[in-house]
Amino acid sequence: MIKNSLILKAIFTALIVGIFSMAIIHSATFFLTSKDFQANQLIPEKFTCDGSDYSPALEWSGAPDKTKSFVLIMDDPDAPIGMWDHWILFNIPSNATKLEENQQILPHGTKMGNNSWNRGKYGGPCPPDREHRYFFKLYALDCLLDLAEGASKQTIEAAMEEGHILAKAELIGLYDLSKRRKQS
């Protein structure tokens, strides 16, 4: 009985380590970039509430072969009231590799989730107090999410975290109105 229990624990541990290792391998080759700003640098004002509030151009590469769709979440963990969601797209088709600046027509099948303003569209950085970090997170999934347009980030995350995430790529941009104005 004890021997069987130890064998089961060893198998379970090996499975967990194997799955975790696979995710790390895929993530090491999955990249998200923007021609509009560099990682950990200031996001230009035109992509914010102080400018035109355009969505920035994004490009990705290295998605796992079994990818069926992508989810894009842009959020701000530095908001005074807690996490603030700026942009949520899901069911981006697996053959998509970019979004253009201020893209109005999304790739076929893409759905918009509702952001923290309860709107299904991009809402640019708009920090009220200091420099904030904006995380653009792109997830490669092994399925399409069976969710309606306007789903919340929490609903989308719960659906994709049911073992559907193959890889994650991340790009962080910064914005602080006072710094942007000083550079102008």
C-alpha positions as CSV (number, residue, x, y, z in Angstrom):
1,M,0.0,0.0,0.0
2,I,2.8,2.4,1.0
3,K,4.8,1.4,-2.1
4,N,1.8,2.1,-4.4
5,S,1.2,5.5,-2.7
6,L,4.9,6.4,-3.3
7,I,4.7,5.3,-7.0
8,L,1.5,7.4,-7.5
9,K,3.2,10.5,-5.9
10,A,6.3,10.0,-8.2
11,I,4.1,9.7,-11.3
12,F,2.0,12.8,-10.3
13,T,5.2,14.8,-9.6
14,A,6.7,13.8,-12.9
15,L,3.5,14.8,-14.8
16,I,3.4,18.2,-13.1
17,V,7.1,18.9,-13.7
18,G,6.8,17.7,-17.3
19,I,3.8,20.0,-18.0
20,F,5.5,23.0,-16.3
21,S,8.7,22.3,-18.3
22,M,6.7,22.2,-21.6
23,A,5.1,25.6,-20.8
24,I,8.5,27.1,-20.1
25,I,10.0,25.7,-23.3
26,H,7.2,27.2,-25.4
27,S,7.3,30.5,-23.6
28,A,11.0,30.9,-24.3
29,T,10.2,31.0,-28.0
30,F,7.0,33.0,-28.0
31,F,7.5,36.7,-28.4
32,L,5.3,39.8,-28.4
33,T,6.7,43.2,-29.7
34,S,5.6,46.6,-30.8
35,K,7.1,48.9,-33.4
36,D,5.6,51.8,-31.4
37,F,7.5,51.3,-28.2
38,Q,10.2,49.1,-26.7
39,A,9.8,46.8,-23.7
40,N,9.9,48.7,-20.4
41,Q,9.9,52.1,-22.1
42,L,7.4,54.9,-22.3
43,I,4.3,54.4,-24.5
44,P,3.9,57.3,-26.9
45,E,1.1,59.7,-26.0
46,K,-1.0,59.0,-29.1
47,F,-1.8,55.6,-27.6
48,T,-3.1,57.1,-24.4
49,C,-6.1,59.1,-23.2
50,D,-3.9,62.2,-23.5
51,G,-3.6,61.6,-27.2
52,S,-5.6,59.9,-29.9
53,D,-6.2,56.8,-27.7
54,Y,-5.2,54.5,-30.6
55,S,-4.2,50.9,-29.9
56,P,-0.5,50.3,-30.6
57,A,0.7,48.0,-33.3
58,L,1.6,44.5,-31.9
59,E,3.4,41.6,-33.5
60,W,4.0,38.1,-32.3
61,S,6.0,35.1,-33.3
62,G,7.0,31.6,-32.1
63,A,3.5,30.4,-31.1
64,P,3.3,26.6,-30.4
65,D,2.2,24.5,-33.4
66,K,-1.0,23.3,-31.6
67,T,-2.2,26.9,-31.2
68,K,-5.9,27.3,-32.1
69,S,-6.4,30.9,-30.9
70,F,-4.9,33.8,-29.0
71,V,-6.1,35.9,-26.1
72,L,-4.7,39.5,-25.6
73,I,-5.1,41.2,-22.3
74,M,-3.7,44.7,-21.6
75,D,-3.9,45.7,-17.9
76,D,-2.5,48.1,-15.3
77,P,-1.6,46.6,-11.9
78,D,-0.6,50.1,-10.6
79,A,-4.1,51.6,-10.8
80,P,-5.0,53.2,-7.4
81,I,-8.2,51.0,-7.1
82,G,-6.4,47.8,-8.1
83,M,-6.0,46.0,-11.5
84,W,-7.4,48.0,-14.3
85,D,-8.2,46.3,-17.6
86,H,-7.6,48.4,-20.7
87,W,-8.0,46.0,-23.7
88,I,-9.3,42.4,-24.0
89,L,-9.4,40.4,-27.2
90,F,-10.1,36.6,-27.4
91,N,-10.5,34.0,-30.1
92,I,-7.9,35.8,-32.2
93,P,-7.3,33.2,-35.0
94,S,-4.1,31.1,-34.9
95,N,-2.9,32.4,-38.3
96,A,-2.9,36.0,-37.0
97,T,0.6,37.4,-36.2
98,K,-0.1,41.0,-35.7
99,L,-2.5,43.8,-35.0
100,E,-2.0,47.1,-36.7
101,E,-2.0,50.5,-35.0
102,N,-5.6,51.6,-34.3
103,Q,-6.9,48.5,-36.2
104,Q,-10.6,48.9,-36.6
105,I,-11.4,45.6,-38.3
106,L,-10.1,42.7,-36.2
107,P,-9.1,39.3,-37.6
108,H,-12.1,37.2,-38.5
109,G,-13.6,35.5,-35.4
110,T,-11.9,37.8,-32.9
111,K,-14.1,38.8,-30.0
112,M,-13.8,41.8,-27.7
113,G,-14.0,41.4,-24.0
114,N,-15.2,44.2,-21.8
115,N,-12.5,46.3,-20.1
116,S,-12.8,48.1,-16.7
117,W,-14.8,50.9,-18.3
118,N,-17.3,48.1,-19.3
119,R,-16.6,48.8,-23.0
120,G,-15.6,46.3,-25.6
121,K,-12.7,48.3,-27.1
122,Y,-9.2,49.6,-26.4
123,G,-8.8,52.2,-23.6
124,G,-5.3,53.6,-23.5
125,P,-3.1,54.4,-20.5
126,C,-4.5,57.2,-18.4
127,P,-2.7,57.2,-15.0
128,P,-4.1,59.7,-12.5
129,D,-1.2,59.8,-10.2
130,R,2.3,58.6,-11.3
131,E,4.1,56.3,-13.7
132,H,2.2,53.1,-14.3
133,R,3.1,49.8,-16.0
134,Y,0.9,48.4,-18.8
135,F,1.1,44.7,-19.3
136,F,0.3,43.4,-22.8
137,K,-0.2,39.6,-22.3
138,L,-0.7,37.3,-25.2
139,Y,-1.8,33.7,-24.6
140,A,-1.6,30.9,-27.1
141,L,-4.5,28.5,-26.5
142,D,-5.3,25.0,-27.7
143,C,-8.9,25.9,-28.3
144,L,-11.4,28.6,-29.1
145,L,-13.2,30.0,-26.1
146,D,-16.9,29.3,-26.1
147,L,-17.8,32.8,-24.7
148,A,-19.9,35.7,-25.8
149,E,-18.6,39.0,-27.0
150,G,-18.2,41.3,-24.0
151,A,-17.0,38.6,-21.6
152,S,-15.1,39.9,-18.6
153,K,-11.4,39.3,-18.1
154,Q,-12.2,37.1,-15.1
155,T,-14.5,34.9,-17.2
156,I,-12.0,34.7,-20.0
157,E,-9.1,33.8,-17.6
158,A,-11.2,31.1,-15.9
159,A,-12.0,29.5,-19.3
160,M,-8.5,29.5,-20.6
161,E,-6.9,28.4,-17.3
162,E,-8.7,25.1,-17.6
163,G,-5.6,23.6,-19.1
164,H,-5.8,25.5,-22.4
165,I,-2.8,27.8,-22.2
166,L,0.1,26.6,-24.4
167,A,2.3,29.6,-24.0
168,K,2.4,33.2,-22.8
169,A,4.3,36.2,-24.2
170,E,4.4,39.6,-22.5
171,L,5.3,43.2,-23.3
172,I,5.4,45.9,-20.7
173,G,5.1,49.6,-21.5
174,L,5.2,52.6,-19.2
175,Y,3.2,55.8,-19.1
176,D,3.3,58.9,-17.0
177,L,1.8,62.1,-18.3
178,S,4.3,64.4,-16.5
179,K,7.3,62.5,-18.0
180,R,5.8,62.6,-21.5
181,R,5.1,66.3,-21.3
182,K,8.7,67.0,-20.1
183,Q,10.1,65.1,-23.1
184,S,8.0,67.1,-25.6
